[in-house]
Amino acid sequence: MSALFKKLFGSRRRSSIRVRVLAIAFVPSVALLLAGVALAGYLVYDAVKVRDFATKVHDAAEPGARFFAAVREERRLTLQDLASNGGNRGELEQQRAKTDQAAAAINAELQGMVGEAPENVQRSIVATARQFAQLPAFRQQVDTGRPSLQEAYDFYNRLIDQFATGLNGVAQEAPDAETAYLRVTAMPLFTSADGMSRGDALAAAGVAGGGLNEQEFRTYVGQIGAYHAQLASAVPEMIPSVREQYEQLVRSEAWQRLVTVENAFLRGNQSQLPIAEDEWRAAARDVGAALMNLYIQQSSNATDIALDDAEQTLVTSIIAGAAVLVVAIALFLIAWRMSNRLVQRLKRLREETLDIAEEQMPEIVGRVRAGESVDLDEEVLFLDHGEDEIGQVADAFNKAQQTAIAAAVEEAKTREGTKKVFLNIAHRSQVIVHRQLQALDQAERKQEDPDQLDMLFRLDHLSTRARRNAENLIILGGEQPGRQWRNPVALADLVRAANAETEDYKRVSVGKLPSLAVAGPVVGDLVHLLAELIDNATSFSPPQSRVEVRGEIVGKGIVVEVEDQGLGIEPEQCEQLNEMLRNPPDFSIMALSEEPRLGLFVVARLADKHGIVVTLRESAYGGTRAIVLVKSDLLSPLPEADDSTPAVEDVVPAQQSVPPRRRPPRQQVRVDGGGGDTLDGSMNGSVNGGPPPLPVRTPRETLPQRSGAEARAVPEGRPQHHEVRPPRHEVRGQHEARPAPESRPPHDGRPPQPAGPMSPGRPSLPRRRRQQNLVPQLMETDSAGDNLEAPSDTPEQARSRLSAFQRGTRQARDQQPGLDPSGD
């Protein structure tokens, strides 16, 4: 205490202005305030406790009534089931489910009441819960017919008796005499309702089992007499509204029917009812509900009185505490008026400072980071609070504000410059990759050596991956990649294009895919998204394992799954990655993370752009399964095939060589072209107002389609990237199994003869002689032929031809030597 006085009345330099002003009234005001708060707090606490407990008792009345009704009905059906040896098992099962629901509801109310209930009520709640926990095991015994009728009757009675004990405890712990008296007088109504139900259950069992034994009949007689006596004794203590309802009940038809049946049983007539059984059951149900309603109303009246008393005590306590508070405030009034001006200035300074820090500065900094120009003199608000100490604090904050905004401006300039350099490097790399792909196309057309072609194909694949990396940089820079489509693309072609852009494409197994197409504006980004997921799957799984890609139609669109057999992802990390995929963060946050996953960040950006949902889950193989959901609004049906052009497998036998056909232009089957290539050969530039489109890879010249032995020279390892070709590993197998060179017929040196008449202005193709050349000879057409555009085939026709070609090569490879139908 001496330390407090020293602080209040000590050196004026160390004490604040408010302390010096309020020190005179501090000690007496605090003493009075503490005494008043302590007294008022105790009274308020006691009133709130009584009110809360009474409210919870009132809230538990209705669930409790439903619970009692459910238990009573299950008791009756159980006794009937035991008496009739399982004659009403279906109705009993339904009632058990209702009892469980009612028990769950009342248990929730009781658990919320345990902390505030008296000790004897708490013990009753625990005992009731323990008794109810034995109910499932007892039900199993009933289903097997083990317990006797009396044992089942006693089990359900104990369950209700435990609850009735808790109700008596509530009555004993009432806060005042009037409430306690009303609760005590309500208990006979509860026991009367339960007694009527117990007698009704025994009577129902007697009817179902052909009568009651002597002990059961004595129990029935005792229950009927007890509940009528309790009702008669409770009538004088009923409140007027309850008494009026009781008199109406006694005069009701349901009561008369129930009494008629009870009298018949008491006379010993247990086999023939004086009324129909349905009417008896309805009367018993109505009377039981009416008696329980009488108890609820009588008890609710006591609860209402307890609530009123608690409210009155609470109001009185608050008034007393407020009076003490007013006296304490009066002592502070003079000091408060002296310091009010100073406090108001400090408060205004605080409000203006918070307004600038929470509203104006974030807005200005956001505009600066967005690249907008900001006039600091006009738009930035500076504080002006005079030249005293408070004004000096405001000036210090103004300087801090200027420094922060200047730093934000400098940071925005740095980020904008870095972004421009970032995008410039990406665009330059993309241009170089496009030119490299064009050069590789030319080299592939001119090269005939299988080993060299295989090397060129590998370079082509690496260049495609480099292009994807350049597009990653553009996406991270906030711009749109150059590849765009206008027309829909088949999902199968799209998945093949994505697979071609991965490093270990040979390990990828593409399963069945839906016959649907993806809208043109989404194609490029979806190819990029799937390529990143497939690349991740191959990178984080063993080299010898396979990565499976499959798709199916779902209610909201189509789902493409990429599943690997790697080590998987930890659950916490998987949840973090899924959160990133749902809500892509700013790239600066990704750059500051300990383990930046730029591929998944690009996937998140692309998915968020088109409304695609990407989710990572644990695979059944222990690895990771990426689920890509493409919504229905991004899909369209495949274009119908031209009926005038028959499919290849319908017109060419599998074991015959396919006649030379001109390969369709490259842009018609390509799904990963740069710039604005579309599947129908149209050009589509940038659609988002970004930089001009990059150079477009020119399609290959129209070439005759390889068939028969010519296809055996195609090297292994070429992914299905630029064209739809048969798998390289199958064709390579034919190349390895071809006949030895000495078995070839000698070349007579004559020039090749044309295969047939060709179009005017186009030179004839050379005639192929059996086993003359192992390497396919591709004849380049003249300029007139170059100007003729090859017929455009639909994707279905191209797929049909390639499927027939693949089956033919497989059959030729599996055919035994000496069985060549041509006789060679």
Secondary structure by P-SEA (a helix, b strand, c coil): caaaaaaaccccccccaaaaaaccccaaaaaaaaaaaaaaaaaaaaaaaaaaaaaaaaaaaaaaaaaaaaaaaaaaaaaaaaaaccccaaaaaaaaaaaaaaaaaaaaaaaaacccccaaaaaaaaaaaaaaaaaaaaaaaaaaccccaaaaaaaaaaaaaaaaaaaaaaaaacccaaaaaaaaaaaaaaaaaaaaaaaaaaaaaaaaaccccaaaaaaaaaaaaaaaaaaaaacccccaaaaaaaaaaaacaaaaaaaaaaaaaaacccccccccaaaaaaaaaaaaaaaaaaaaaaaaaaaaaaaaaaaaaaaaaaaaaaaaaaaaaaaaaaaaaaaaaaaaaaaaaaaaaaaaacccaaaaaaaaaacccccccccbbbbbccccaaaaaaaaaaaaaaaaaaaaaaaaaaaaaaaaaaaaaaaaaaaaaaaaaaaaaaaaaacccaaaaaaaaaaaaaaaaaaaaaaaaaaaacccccbbbcbbbbaaaaaaaaaaaccccccccccccccccccccaaaaaaaaaaaaaaaaaaaccccbbbbbbcccccccbbbbbbbccccccaaaaaaaaaaaaccccaaaaaaccccaaaaaaaaaaaaaabbbbbbbbccccbbbbbbbbcccccccccccccccccccccccccccccccccccccccccccccccccccccccccccccccccccccccccccccccccccccccccccccccccaaaaaaaaaacccccccccccccccccccccccccccccccccccccbbbbbbbcccccccccccccaaaaaaaaaaaaaaaaaaaacccccccccc
